[in-house]
Amino acid sequence: MKLEGQVRIPSGCAIAAVISKEGNRISGELVTNAMKPMHDRSNGLGGGFAGYGIYPEYKDFYALHMFFDQRETRKSCEMFLKERFEIVKSEILPTQKLPSITDEPIIWRYFVTPLKSVLLDLQLDEKEFVVRTLMRINTQMKGAYVFSSGKNMGTFKAVGFPEDVGVFYKLWEYEGYSWTAHGRYPTNTPGWWGGAHPFTLLDWSIVHNGEISSYDANRRFIEMFGYKCTLKTDTEVITYMVDYLVRVQGLSLDEAASVIAAPFWSTIEGKTDMEARNKYRYLRTLFSSLLITGPFSVVLGYSGGLMALNDRLKLRAMVVGEKDDKVFIASEEAAIRAMEPHAENIWAPAGGEPVIVEVKEGGCF
């Protein structure tokens, strides 16, 4: 058994992503293979993937991927869901046994749509209703956990190395226009199935490498608005922050990035464009508690696109490459080469400057 100091851990954690700007289908096997050369960034305590455009036949329904500790828990949770949703399809999520993936919970998949009568009674829009329902399940139903909840997308995660997790979920059977992937090396929280990345809410998904020192300040602020941070992980709070800034507050992704990785005051005051200077002053002042401090690189997946973002000082590695209509993002160039050996325009984004890639209008999302 290797001890600490005897294994290479280059900044810990591995992230990778790929997107087709034309909306072409990409097999989940591609991004699974991208994680193999970054094996030593993980320690087997968490791996996962998020695929977008993978459920075209159910694209108008929320795909709920859930963990249950036992059959009775699933039955009671399903009764709760039926009071709030029309369940279009209910099934066990297909997996295959691997010696390296153990202690798996019951893994279930539901395709649902909120009952209009319930929405009318509660006077809530659809997405807010889904968020509140998920928070209730994940905080009040012991033994039940919703780990994916978007439309036409799904998250697949487990305790294990990511390349094994991809095989466990048979990701070669799925095709989507974009994928994100993560190999975890947990530092402050235990490795468990729900704590593996990506962390998702609605169609947002976050994969993250780093350790944010502002976690408590970020958590206290976001929990004032109904979010419940039950996992004590950086990734969970970052996902809620994005949802709050973009869905609730109506900011653009670029504006949200300028809150999360806000420019230094000296940089803001040095801008010659007065309109831009005032905007950044406003955002940094209004959302000061949502500034993330500490080293991080994240990839945000969402319907129709990806956003990559480093901390302001670029303390975690992240590279981007291109080939034809595809854009690749990873912690290491080796992962990009595993997906596309002939990738071009390999470059490292500057600290605090988001890279946003979207599927062209008419794509399959």
TORFI-856145 format. One line per 3 residues: number of its first residue (from 0); their letters; for each residue x, y, z of C-alpha. Coordinates in steps of 0.05 Angstrom, whole numbers, plus 32768, in hexadecimal, padded with zeros to 4 digits. Example, Ala and Ser with C-alpha at 12.3 -4.5 7.8 and 13.67 -1.06 7.14 Angstrom:
// residues 2
0	AS	80F6:7FA6:809C ~ 8111:7FEB:808F
// end
This chain:
// residues 365
0	MKL	8000:8000:8000 ~ 801C:8044:7FEC ~ 8021:8078:8022
3	EGQ	801A:80C3:801D ~ 8058:80DF:7FFA ~ 8062:809F:7FD1
6	VRI	802F:80B0:7F9C ~ 802D:80EA:7F6B ~ 7FF5:811C:7F7B
9	PSG	7FFF:8158:7F4D ~ 7FCF:8189:7F6F ~ 7F9C:8152:7F79
12	CAI	7F5B:8145:7F53 ~ 7F53:8141:7F08 ~ 7F20:8163:7EDB
15	AAV	7F10:815A:7E92 ~ 7EDA:8170:7E62 ~ 7EC8:816F:7E18
18	ISK	7E92:8192:7DF0 ~ 7E7D:8192:7DA7 ~ 7E6B:81D8:7D90
21	EGN	7E41:81B9:7D59 ~ 7E1A:818E:7D8A ~ 7E36:814D:7D6E
24	RIS	7E31:810E:7D98 ~ 7E6D:80FA:7DC2 ~ 7E73:80B7:7DE4
27	GEL	7E7E:80B6:7E2F ~ 7EB7:8087:7E22 ~ 7EE0:80C1:7E07
30	VTN	7EE1:80E9:7E47 ~ 7EE9:80A9:7E70 ~ 7F2A:809C:7E4B
33	AMK	7F40:80E4:7E59 ~ 7F45:80D3:7EA3 ~ 7F77:809A:7E9B
36	PMH	7FB6:80C4:7E94 ~ 7FA2:80EC:7ED1 ~ 7F98:80AF:7EFD
39	DRS	7FCB:80C6:7F31 ~ 7FA3:8106:7F3F ~ 7F6D:80DB:7F60
42	NGL	7F70:80AA:7F99 ~ 7F34:807F:7F8A ~ 7F04:80A3:7FB9
45	GGG	7EDA:80C4:7F84 ~ 7ED0:80C7:7F39 ~ 7E97:80DF:7F0D
48	FAG	7E7C:80FA:7ECC ~ 7E45:8127:7EB2 ~ 7E29:811F:7E6C
51	YGI	7DFD:8151:7E47 ~ 7DCC:813E:7E10 ~ 7DCD:80F5:7E25
54	YPE	7D81:80EE:7E2D ~ 7D63:810B:7DED ~ 7D25:80DE:7DF2
57	YKD	7D16:80FC:7E37 ~ 7D33:8142:7E2B ~ 7CF5:8165:7E47
60	FYA	7CF8:8140:7E8A ~ 7D25:8147:7EC7 ~ 7D52:810B:7ECC
63	LHM	7D5B:80FB:7F16 ~ 7D95:80CD:7F26 ~ 7D90:80B6:7F6E
66	FFD	7DB5:808D:7FA2 ~ 7D8E:8064:7FD5 ~ 7DA8:803D:8010
69	QRE	7D71:8009:800D ~ 7D32:7FF5:7FE7 ~ 7D02:8011:801C
72	TRK	7D23:8055:8016 ~ 7D19:8055:7FCB ~ 7CCF:8043:7FD3
75	SCE	7CC1:807A:8005 ~ 7CE7:80AE:7FDC ~ 7CC1:8098:7F9D
78	MFL	7C7F:80A4:7FC1 ~ 7C97:80EA:7FD2 ~ 7CAB:80F6:7F89
81	KER	7C67:80E0:7F70 ~ 7C46:8115:7F9B ~ 7C6D:814B:7F76
84	FEI	7C7F:812F:7F31 ~ 7C65:8106:7EF9 ~ 7C96:80CC:7EF4
87	VKS	7C9D:80BC:7EAA ~ 7CD1:8085:7EB4 ~ 7CF0:8062:7EF0
90	EIL	7D29:8030:7EEB ~ 7D69:8019:7F09 ~ 7DA4:803E:7EEB
93	PTQ	7DCC:800B:7EC3 ~ 7E11:7FF8:7EDF ~ 7E41:7FBE:7EDB
96	KLP	7E66:7F9E:7F15 ~ 7EB0:7FAF:7F1E ~ 7EDE:7F96:7F55
99	SIT	7EF8:7FDD:7F5E ~ 7EB2:7FFB:7F6A ~ 7E96:7FE2:7FAC
102	DEP	7E5E:7FF2:7FDD ~ 7E32:800F:7FA8 ~ 7DEE:8028:7FBE
105	IIW	7DAD:801D:7F98 ~ 7DB4:804B:7F5B ~ 7D72:8060:7F3B
108	RYF	7D5D:808D:7F02 ~ 7D1B:80B3:7EFB ~ 7D02:80DE:7EC2
111	VTP	7CD0:810F:7EE0 ~ 7CA9:814F:7ED4 ~ 7C8B:817B:7F0B
114	LKS	7C40:8175:7F15 ~ 7C20:81B5:7EFC ~ 7BED:81B4:7F34
117	VLL	7C25:81B4:7F68 ~ 7C4A:81ED:7F45 ~ 7C0A:8216:7F43
120	DLQ	7BFC:8209:7F8C ~ 7C42:821C:7FA3 ~ 7C49:8256:7F72
123	LDE	7C8F:8240:7F5E ~ 7CB1:823D:7F1A ~ 7CC6:81F8:7F04
126	KEF	7D11:81FC:7F13 ~ 7D08:821A:7F58 ~ 7CD6:81E3:7F68
129	VVR	7D08:81AE:7F53 ~ 7D40:81CE:7F7C ~ 7D15:81D0:7FBA
132	TLM	7CFF:8188:7FB1 ~ 7D47:8171:7FAA ~ 7D5D:8198:7FE7
135	RIN	7D26:8177:800F ~ 7D39:8130:7FF9 ~ 7D83:813A:8004
138	TQM	7D7C:815A:8048 ~ 7D40:8137:8066 ~ 7D3B:80F1:8048
141	KGA	7D70:80C6:8069 ~ 7D8E:8094:8038 ~ 7D76:80B8:7FF9
144	YVF	7DA0:80E7:7FCF ~ 7D93:8109:7F8C ~ 7DD6:8110:7F69
147	SSG	7DBD:8127:7F25 ~ 7D80:814F:7F12 ~ 7D86:8172:7ECF
150	KNM	7D61:816B:7E8D ~ 7D82:8144:7E55 ~ 7DC0:8139:7E80
153	GTF	7DD8:810A:7EB5 ~ 7E0F:8101:7EE9 ~ 7E32:80BF:7EF6
156	KAV	7E5F:80BA:7F34 ~ 7E79:808A:7F67 ~ 7EB2:807B:7F97
159	GFP	7EEA:8063:7F6A ~ 7F1B:807A:7F36 ~ 7EF8:80A0:7EFD
162	EDV	7F0D:8070:7EC6 ~ 7EED:8038:7EEE ~ 7EAE:8061:7EFD
165	GVF	7EA5:806C:7EB2 ~ 7EA7:8021:7EA6 ~ 7E79:8014:7EE2
168	YKL	7E43:8040:7EC4 ~ 7E51:8027:7E7C ~ 7E5A:806D:7E62
171	WEY	7E6A:8054:7E1D ~ 7E1F:8048:7E16 ~ 7E12:8093:7E1D
174	EGY	7E1D:80CB:7DEA ~ 7E18:8116:7DF7 ~ 7E30:8158:7DDC
177	SWT	7E5B:8166:7E19 ~ 7E7A:8141:7E54 ~ 7E9E:8153:7E94
180	AHG	7EC7:8124:7EBF ~ 7EE9:8124:7F03 ~ 7F1A:80FA:7F2A
183	RYP	7F19:810B:7F74 ~ 7F4F:8111:7FA9 ~ 7F25:8127:7FE6
186	TNT	7F4A:8151:8019 ~ 7F17:8167:804D ~ 7EDB:8139:8043
189	PGW	7ED4:80EE:803F ~ 7ECE:80CA:7FFD ~ 7E87:80B1:7FF3
192	WGG	7E58:80A8:7FB8 ~ 7E32:80E9:7FC0 ~ 7E71:8111:7FCD
195	AHP	7E92:80FE:7F8B ~ 7E92:8133:7F54 ~ 7E70:814C:7F2A
198	FTL	7E41:816E:7F5A ~ 7E01:8183:7F37 ~ 7DC2:81AC:7F3F
201	LDW	7D8F:81AE:7F07 ~ 7DBB:81AF:7EC8 ~ 7DF7:81CF:7EEA
204	SIV	7E32:81A1:7EF8 ~ 7E75:81B2:7F17 ~ 7EB7:818D:7F16
207	HNG	7EEB:81AD:7F42 ~ 7F35:81A8:7F52 ~ 7F4D:81D0:7F8D
210	EIS	7F3B:81E4:7FD3 ~ 7F16:8225:7FE1 ~ 7F27:8249:8021
213	SYD	7EE7:8273:801C ~ 7EB8:8236:8024 ~ 7E98:824C:8066
216	ANR	7E8B:8294:804E ~ 7E6F:827A:800C ~ 7E44:8246:802F
219	RFI	7E27:8275:8062 ~ 7E12:82A6:802C ~ 7DF3:8274:7FFD
222	EMF	7DCC:8250:8034 ~ 7DA6:8291:8041 ~ 7D82:8284:7FFF
225	GYK	7D69:823E:800D ~ 7DA4:8214:7FF6 ~ 7DBA:81DE:8027
228	CTL	7E04:81CB:8025 ~ 7E01:8185:8042 ~ 7E41:8168:8024
231	KTD	7E74:819B:803F ~ 7E98:819B:7FFC ~ 7EB1:81D5:7FD2
234	TEV	7E8F:81B9:7F94 ~ 7E4A:81BA:7FB3 ~ 7E4D:8203:7FC8
237	ITY	7E6A:8219:7F85 ~ 7E30:81F7:7F60 ~ 7DFD:821B:7F8C
240	MVD	7E21:825D:7F82 ~ 7E1C:8256:7F36 ~ 7DD3:8245:7F3B
243	YLV	7DC5:8280:7F67 ~ 7DEC:82B2:7F3D ~ 7DD3:829B:7EF8
246	RVQ	7D8E:827D:7F02 ~ 7D76:82A6:7F3E ~ 7D9B:82E8:7F34
249	GLS	7D9C:82E7:7EE8 ~ 7DE6:82F3:7EDF ~ 7E0A:82DC:7EA0
252	LDE	7E3E:82A5:7EA7 ~ 7E75:82D8:7E9A ~ 7E59:8304:7ED2
255	AAS	7E53:82C9:7F01 ~ 7E9C:82B8:7EF3 ~ 7EAF:82FF:7F05
258	VIA	7E8D:82F5:7F49 ~ 7EAB:82B0:7F58 ~ 7EF0:82C4:7F40
261	APF	7EE9:830F:7F48 ~ 7F20:833C:7F2C ~ 7F4D:835D:7F5F
264	WST	7F37:83A3:7F72 ~ 7F76:83BE:7F52 ~ 7F63:839C:7F11
267	IEG	7F1C:83B8:7F14 ~ 7F34:83FF:7F22 ~ 7F66:83F9:7EE9
270	KTD	7F31:83ED:7EB4 ~ 7F2A:8427:7E84 ~ 7EE3:8414:7E6F
273	MEA	7EB9:8437:7EA4 ~ 7E7B:840C:7E97 ~ 7EA4:83CC:7EA2
276	RNK	7EC5:83E9:7EDF ~ 7E82:83FB:7EFE ~ 7E66:83B6:7EEE
279	YRY	7EA0:8391:7F10 ~ 7E9D:83C0:7F4B ~ 7E52:83B2:7F53
282	LRT	7E59:8366:7F4D ~ 7E94:8361:7F7C ~ 7E71:838D:7FB0
285	LFS	7E2C:836D:7FAC ~ 7E44:8325:7FAB ~ 7E83:832B:7FD5
288	SLL	7E72:82ED:7FFE ~ 7E72:82C3:7FBE ~ 7EBB:82D1:7FAD
291	ITG	7EE1:828F:7FAE ~ 7F26:8293:7FCC ~ 7F5A:825D:7FC8
294	PFS	7F73:8231:7F8F ~ 7F40:8215:7F5F ~ 7F32:8201:7F18
297	VVL	7EEA:81EF:7F06 ~ 7EC2:81DA:7ECA ~ 7E79:81EB:7ECA
300	GYS	7E4B:81C2:7E9E ~ 7E06:81DC:7E8B ~ 7DD3:81D2:7E54
303	GGL	7DF4:81E8:7E14 ~ 7E39:81F7:7E2E ~ 7E76:81F4:7E5B
306	MAL	7E9C:8228:7E83 ~ 7EE3:821F:7E9D ~ 7EFE:824D:7ED3
309	NDR	7F3E:8253:7EFC ~ 7F49:8279:7F3C ~ 7F65:82C0:7F33
312	LKL	7FAD:82AA:7F41 ~ 7FA7:826B:7F17 ~ 7FBF:823D:7F4F
315	RAM	7FA2:81FF:7F2D ~ 7FB3:81E4:7EE8 ~ 7F81:81E4:7EAF
318	VVG	7F8C:81E1:7E64 ~ 7F5F:81E8:7E27 ~ 7F65:81CA:7DE1
321	EKD	7F3E:81C8:7DA1 ~ 7F33:819B:7D65 ~ 7EFE:81A6:7D30
324	DKV	7EBD:81B5:7D54 ~ 7ED4:819A:7D98 ~ 7EF2:81BF:7DD3
327	FIA	7F17:8198:7E08 ~ 7F26:81AD:7E50 ~ 7F51:8188:7E83
330	SEE	7F81:818D:7EBC ~ 7FB9:8173:7E90 ~ 7FC7:8174:7E45
333	AAI	7FD0:8128:7E48 ~ 7F85:8121:7E55 ~ 7F75:814B:7E19
336	RAM	7FA4:8121:7DEE ~ 7F80:80E2:7E07 ~ 7F3F:80FE:7DEB
339	EPH	7F5D:811D:7DAC ~ 7FA6:810D:7D9B ~ 7FA7:8144:7D66
342	AEN	7F89:817B:7D91 ~ 7F9E:81C1:7D7D ~ 7FA4:8205:7D9E
345	IWA	7FB6:81EA:7DE3 ~ 7FB6:8223:7E14 ~ 7FAE:8233:7E5E
348	PAG	7F77:8264:7E71 ~ 7F8C:829F:7E9B ~ 7F78:82A3:7EE4
351	GEP	7F32:82BD:7EEF ~ 7F21:82BF:7EA5 ~ 7EE8:828F:7E92
354	VIV	7EE9:8264:7E54 ~ 7EA1:825C:7E3D ~ 7E91:822C:7E04
357	EVK	7E4A:8223:7DEB ~ 7E27:81F6:7DB9 ~ 7E11:821D:7D7C
360	EGG	7DC7:822D:7D74 ~ 7DA2:81F1:7D5B ~ 7DCD:81C0:7D82
363	CF	7DB0:8183:7DA5 ~ 7DA4:819F:7DEA
// end
